Amino acid sequence: MKKQLLATTALVAAGLMVTATAQAKPKLAIGGWFEGIVGVVNDDRGEVNGAGAGHLGVDVQQDAEIHFKGSVTLDNGIKIRTRVELEGTSANSTDTIDEAYVDISGSFGAIRIGSEDNAAHLMVTPYQGHWATNVGQNISFDTGDWIEAPAGMGAGSVNRLDLGDADSEKISYFTPRIGGFQVGVSYLPSLTEGDNGEPESRAENPHEGFAAAANYNGKFSGVGVGLAAGYATIKPASPAVSVEASDPEGVAAGIRLDFGGLRVAYGYHREWNLSSEVAATDNGDTAHQFGVKYKAGKNHFSVGYRNIQDEGQRAVAAEDELNSVLVSYRRDLGPGVQYRLNFFWADYDGEAVGSGDDNEGIALTTSVRLAF
């Protein structure tokens, strides 16, 4: 039923397009960003490993992407957009191309086809804790770049509802926003990015996944309110590659409140029966995250906190746990130009006896970011 709904919507959109013509030649725009980062770090694992075998106290990192964006409007008002994201550094991704998709939108809503995040990921993440409030580096993406997650630590994920999906090809539909509400659904043939050679194997890949989400934007007595919730599931690889007792699943929710220049947000994320785990009992990770940001003209301030508990090895009674904090300052120097200052603290508490899978540290980073 879920697949038929998406297929029917796609056919309706196709029917609207075949009788239309483009008003003008499609346009190509180039965008993206580059951020140069310098940081200092002090963590327990660097001290344990000792000088010469541990971590550098000062490091230089970078983050960059280039986006190629095509667009055209048909004479019946339907808009067709394409987007291809080129990674600017291999250090942040194993992909040369990150996301690549076509988006068809009109009064019926929007259909998105290609290598892109699922609907629950896209519609819930902007409402969750630090995702809704960070003004500098990102507590999920960047903490592990500076304060090392020990080997075997399961509580180091980025905490977005994807079930391990790495921008695999999928089809998604998003309704128009009505009365502040919007709904989205996605069908995921596989969690593996395809090579266009043949459909992925059921025996080797999690397959036939589904994601759904809804969010709401409104304002009450001058207070902006945003709410979001989502669910995702997929069938595990079969027959013998996976030993999961049931399908991998996940839920996520978030709330954000805006009081003038102040925003506060909370997010919840839970996934279980993940294909990366073994044994036939329940497993997964649970995350709580909080965020606050304040804007004063060109100056932006934010504080983010997250707690993640991951079952890790299910034969072990304890759990992996991560507590982390990120305090950030940003100054807007001009259109697309930012100066950023970030302070990280992270405490990795592994489930094993002893300190072999533990680490605690702090880091201070400064950067200049140009978005174009």
C-alpha positions as CSV (number, residue, x, y, z in Angstrom):
1,M,0.0,0.0,0.0
2,K,2.8,2.4,0.9
3,K,4.7,1.7,-2.4
4,Q,1.4,2.0,-4.4
5,L,0.7,5.4,-2.9
6,L,4.1,6.8,-3.9
7,A,3.8,5.2,-7.3
8,T,0.3,6.7,-7.9
9,T,1.5,10.2,-6.8
10,A,4.5,9.9,-9.2
11,L,2.2,8.9,-12.1
12,V,-0.1,11.9,-11.4
13,A,2.8,14.2,-11.4
14,A,4.1,12.6,-14.6
15,G,0.7,13.1,-16.2
16,L,0.7,16.8,-15.3
17,M,4.2,17.2,-16.9
18,V,3.7,15.5,-20.2
19,T,1.2,18.1,-21.4
20,A,3.3,21.1,-20.3
21,T,6.3,22.9,-21.8
22,A,9.1,24.8,-20.2
23,Q,8.7,28.6,-20.0
24,A,12.4,29.1,-20.4
25,K,15.7,27.2,-20.8
26,P,16.7,25.4,-17.6
27,K,19.1,27.3,-15.4
28,L,22.2,26.0,-13.6
29,A,23.4,27.6,-10.4
30,I,26.5,26.7,-8.4
31,G,26.6,26.9,-4.6
32,G,28.3,25.4,-1.6
33,W,30.7,26.3,1.2
34,F,34.3,26.0,2.4
35,E,35.3,26.1,6.1
36,G,38.9,26.3,7.3
37,I,39.2,25.2,11.0
38,V,42.0,25.4,13.5
39,G,41.7,23.7,16.9
40,V,43.4,22.6,20.1
41,V,42.4,19.5,21.9
42,N,43.3,17.7,25.2
43,D,41.8,14.3,25.9
44,D,42.5,11.2,28.0
45,R,43.5,9.0,25.2
46,G,46.0,11.4,23.9
47,E,47.6,11.4,27.4
48,V,47.5,7.6,27.8
49,N,49.1,7.1,24.4
50,G,51.9,9.4,25.3
51,A,53.7,12.1,23.3
52,G,54.8,10.9,19.9
53,A,52.1,8.1,19.9
54,G,49.0,10.1,20.9
55,H,47.1,12.9,19.2
56,L,48.3,16.2,18.0
57,G,47.5,19.0,20.4
58,V,46.8,21.4,17.5
59,D,45.2,20.4,14.3
60,V,43.9,21.9,11.0
61,Q,40.8,20.6,9.4
62,Q,38.4,21.6,6.7
63,D,34.8,21.0,5.5
64,A,33.7,21.8,1.9
65,E,31.0,21.0,-0.6
66,I,30.1,22.3,-4.1
67,H,26.5,22.1,-5.2
68,F,25.3,22.0,-8.8
69,K,21.6,23.1,-8.9
70,G,19.5,23.0,-12.0
71,S,15.9,24.4,-12.2
72,V,13.1,25.0,-14.7
73,T,9.4,26.0,-14.4
74,L,6.8,24.6,-16.8
75,D,4.0,26.7,-18.1
76,N,1.5,24.9,-15.8
77,G,3.5,26.1,-12.8
78,I,5.3,22.8,-12.0
79,K,8.9,23.3,-10.9
80,I,11.6,20.8,-11.6
81,R,14.9,21.1,-9.7
82,T,18.0,18.9,-9.6
83,R,20.8,19.0,-7.1
84,V,24.2,17.3,-7.1
85,E,26.5,17.7,-4.2
86,L,30.2,17.2,-4.7
87,E,32.3,16.6,-1.6
88,G,35.2,19.0,-1.3
89,T,37.3,16.8,1.0
90,S,37.5,13.0,1.3
91,A,38.1,13.3,5.1
92,N,34.4,13.9,5.7
93,S,32.9,11.3,3.5
94,T,33.7,8.1,1.5
95,D,31.5,9.5,-1.3
96,T,32.7,11.7,-4.0
97,I,29.1,12.7,-4.7
98,D,27.0,13.2,-1.6
99,E,23.4,13.7,-2.5
100,A,21.9,13.8,-6.0
101,Y,18.2,14.0,-6.8
102,V,15.4,15.5,-8.9
103,D,12.5,17.4,-7.2
104,I,9.2,17.9,-8.9
105,S,6.8,20.3,-7.1
106,G,3.5,22.0,-7.6
107,S,0.1,22.5,-6.0
108,F,0.0,18.8,-5.3
109,G,3.1,18.9,-3.1
110,A,6.6,17.7,-4.0
111,I,8.1,14.4,-5.3
112,R,11.8,13.8,-4.8
113,I,13.6,10.9,-6.5
114,G,17.3,10.0,-6.1
115,S,20.1,9.8,-3.5
116,E,18.7,11.9,-0.7
117,D,17.7,11.6,3.0
118,N,14.4,10.0,3.9
119,A,11.3,12.0,4.8
120,A,11.5,11.3,8.5
121,H,15.1,12.4,8.5
122,L,14.4,15.6,6.6
123,M,11.2,16.6,8.4
124,V,12.2,16.0,12.0
125,T,15.9,16.9,12.3
126,P,15.4,20.7,12.0
127,Y,13.2,20.6,15.1
128,Q,15.5,18.5,17.3
129,G,17.7,20.0,20.1
130,H,21.1,21.1,18.9
131,W,20.2,20.5,15.2
132,A,17.6,23.4,15.6
133,T,20.0,25.7,17.5
134,N,23.7,25.3,16.6
135,V,25.3,28.4,15.2
136,G,28.9,27.1,14.7
137,Q,30.2,23.6,14.3
138,N,27.8,20.6,14.8
139,I,27.9,18.6,18.0
140,S,26.9,15.4,16.2
141,F,29.2,15.7,13.1
142,D,32.2,17.4,14.7
143,T,32.7,16.2,18.3
144,G,34.3,12.9,17.2
145,D,36.6,14.9,14.8
146,W,38.3,16.5,17.9
147,I,37.7,14.2,20.8
148,E,38.2,10.6,19.8
149,A,35.4,8.0,20.2
150,P,37.2,4.8,21.5
151,A,37.2,1.7,19.5
152,G,33.9,-0.2,20.0
153,M,32.1,2.8,21.2
154,G,28.5,2.6,19.9
155,A,27.3,5.9,21.3
156,G,28.8,8.1,18.7
157,S,26.3,8.3,15.9
158,V,24.9,11.6,14.5
159,N,21.4,10.8,15.8
160,R,19.1,11.4,12.9
161,L,16.4,8.9,11.9
162,D,18.1,7.0,9.0
163,L,18.6,3.3,10.3
164,G,22.1,3.5,8.8
165,D,21.0,4.9,5.4
166,A,23.8,6.6,3.6
167,D,21.8,8.6,1.1
168,S,20.6,5.6,-0.7
169,E,18.3,6.1,-3.7
170,K,14.7,6.5,-2.8
171,I,11.4,8.2,-3.7
172,S,9.7,10.6,-1.3
173,Y,6.5,12.6,-1.4
174,F,5.7,15.7,0.7
175,T,2.2,17.2,0.9
176,P,1.7,21.0,0.7
177,R,1.8,22.7,4.0
178,I,-1.8,23.3,5.1
179,G,-2.7,25.1,8.4
180,G,0.9,24.8,9.4
181,F,1.0,21.0,8.9
182,Q,3.0,19.0,6.4
183,V,3.3,15.2,5.9
184,G,6.0,13.3,4.1
185,V,6.6,9.6,3.2
186,S,9.6,7.7,1.6
187,Y,10.1,4.3,0.1
188,L,13.6,2.9,0.3
189,P,14.4,0.0,-2.0
190,S,17.7,-0.6,-0.1
191,L,20.0,1.1,2.4
192,T,22.9,0.7,-0.1
193,E,23.6,3.4,-2.7
194,G,23.0,1.6,-6.0
195,D,25.4,1.6,-9.0
196,N,22.6,1.4,-11.6
197,G,23.8,-2.0,-12.6
198,E,20.9,-4.0,-11.1
199,P,18.5,-3.9,-8.2
200,E,20.2,-4.6,-4.9
201,S,20.2,-8.1,-3.4
202,R,17.7,-8.9,-0.6
203,A,20.3,-11.4,0.8
204,E,23.0,-8.8,1.1
205,N,21.2,-5.5,2.0
206,P,18.4,-4.3,4.2
207,H,15.6,-3.6,1.8
208,E,12.0,-2.4,1.2
209,G,12.1,0.3,3.8
210,F,9.5,3.0,4.7
211,A,9.6,6.3,6.5
212,A,6.9,8.7,7.4
213,A,6.8,12.0,9.3
214,A,4.7,15.1,10.0
215,N,5.6,18.5,11.3
216,Y,3.8,21.7,12.3
217,N,4.8,25.4,12.4
218,G,2.6,27.9,14.2
219,K,2.6,31.0,16.4
220,F,0.7,31.5,19.7
221,S,0.8,34.8,21.6
222,G,4.0,35.8,19.9
223,V,5.7,32.4,20.6
224,G,6.8,30.4,17.5
225,V,6.1,26.7,17.9
226,G,7.5,23.9,15.9
227,L,6.6,20.2,16.4
228,A,7.8,17.1,14.5
229,A,7.6,13.3,14.7
230,G,8.7,10.5,12.4
231,Y,9.0,6.7,12.1
232,A,11.1,4.5,9.9
233,T,11.5,0.8,9.3
234,I,13.2,-1.6,6.8
235,K,13.4,-5.3,6.3
236,P,16.8,-6.9,7.3
237,A,19.0,-8.6,4.9
238,S,17.8,-12.2,4.3
239,P,17.9,-15.1,4.6
240,A,21.2,-15.7,6.6
241,V,23.1,-12.5,6.4
242,S,21.2,-10.9,9.3
243,V,20.1,-12.6,12.6
244,E,17.7,-9.9,13.7
245,A,14.6,-11.0,15.6
246,S,12.5,-8.3,13.9
247,D,12.9,-5.5,11.4
248,P,15.1,-2.5,12.2
249,E,12.9,0.4,13.3
250,G,13.3,3.9,14.6
251,V,11.3,6.9,16.0
252,A,12.2,10.5,16.4
253,A,10.5,13.7,17.7
254,G,11.4,17.3,18.3
255,I,10.0,20.5,19.6
256,R,11.4,24.0,19.2
257,L,10.1,27.3,20.7
258,D,11.0,30.8,19.5
259,F,10.8,33.9,21.7
260,G,12.1,36.7,19.6
261,G,15.8,36.2,19.3
262,L,15.8,33.2,21.6
263,R,15.2,29.6,20.6
264,V,15.0,26.5,22.8
265,A,14.6,23.0,21.4
266,Y,14.5,19.3,22.6
267,G,14.9,16.2,20.5
268,Y,14.4,12.5,21.1
269,H,15.8,9.7,18.9
270,R,15.5,5.9,19.3
271,E,16.6,3.1,16.9
272,W,16.6,-0.7,17.5
273,N,17.3,-4.0,15.8
274,L,19.9,-2.3,13.7
275,S,21.6,-4.4,11.1
276,S,25.0,-3.5,12.5
277,E,24.3,-5.3,15.7
278,V,24.3,-9.1,16.3
279,A,22.2,-11.6,18.4
280,A,18.5,-12.0,18.4
281,T,17.3,-9.7,21.2
282,D,16.4,-6.0,21.2
283,N,19.2,-3.5,20.8
284,G,19.9,0.0,19.6
285,D,20.6,3.5,20.8
286,T,18.6,6.2,22.6
287,A,19.4,9.9,22.4
288,H,18.2,13.0,24.2
289,Q,19.4,16.4,23.0
290,F,18.8,20.0,24.1
291,G,19.7,23.3,22.5
292,V,19.5,27.0,23.1
293,K,20.5,29.8,20.8
294,Y,20.3,33.6,20.9
295,K,20.7,36.1,18.2
296,A,21.7,39.7,18.7
297,G,22.3,41.5,15.4
298,K,25.3,39.9,13.7
299,N,26.2,37.9,16.8
300,H,24.9,34.4,17.5
301,F,25.3,32.3,20.6
302,S,24.4,28.6,21.2
303,V,24.7,25.8,23.8
304,G,23.9,22.2,22.9
305,Y,23.9,19.1,25.0
306,R,23.3,15.4,24.1
307,N,23.2,12.1,25.9
308,I,23.4,8.9,24.0
309,Q,23.1,5.4,25.4
310,D,23.8,2.5,23.1
311,E,23.5,-1.2,23.9
312,G,26.7,-2.1,22.1
313,Q,27.5,-5.7,22.8
314,R,24.3,-7.3,23.9
315,A,26.1,-10.0,25.9
316,V,27.4,-7.2,28.2
317,A,25.0,-5.9,30.8
318,A,26.3,-2.3,30.8
319,E,25.8,0.2,27.9
320,D,28.0,2.6,26.0
321,E,27.2,6.2,26.9
322,L,28.2,9.6,25.5
323,N,27.6,12.9,27.2
324,S,28.7,16.0,25.2
325,V,28.4,19.7,25.2
326,L,29.1,22.3,22.5
327,V,29.2,26.1,23.2
328,S,29.4,28.2,20.0
329,Y,29.8,31.8,19.0
330,R,29.3,33.1,15.4
331,R,29.8,36.6,13.9
332,D,28.3,37.3,10.5
333,L,30.9,39.2,8.6
334,G,28.9,39.7,5.5
335,P,26.6,37.8,3.1
336,G,27.7,34.1,3.3
337,V,30.8,34.9,5.4
338,Q,31.1,33.8,9.1
339,Y,33.6,33.7,11.9
340,R,33.0,30.8,14.3
341,L,34.4,29.9,17.8
342,N,33.5,26.6,19.4
343,F,34.2,24.8,22.7
344,F,33.6,21.0,22.9
345,W,33.4,18.7,25.9
346,A,32.8,15.0,25.5
347,D,32.8,12.0,27.9
348,Y,32.7,8.6,26.4
349,D,31.9,5.9,28.9
350,G,32.3,2.4,27.4
351,E,30.4,-0.7,28.6
352,A,33.6,-2.8,29.2
353,V,35.2,-3.1,32.6
354,G,38.1,-0.7,33.0
355,S,39.0,2.4,30.9
356,G,40.0,0.8,27.6
357,D,36.9,2.1,25.8
358,D,36.6,5.4,27.8
359,N,37.7,8.8,26.8
360,E,37.1,12.4,28.1
361,G,38.4,15.6,26.6
362,I,37.9,19.2,25.6
363,A,38.6,21.1,22.4
364,L,38.6,24.7,21.2
365,T,38.2,25.4,17.5
366,T,38.0,28.6,15.5
367,S,37.1,28.9,11.8
368,V,36.1,31.0,8.9
369,R,33.3,29.8,6.6
370,L,32.4,31.1,3.2
371,A,29.1,30.0,1.7
372,F,28.3,30.9,-1.9
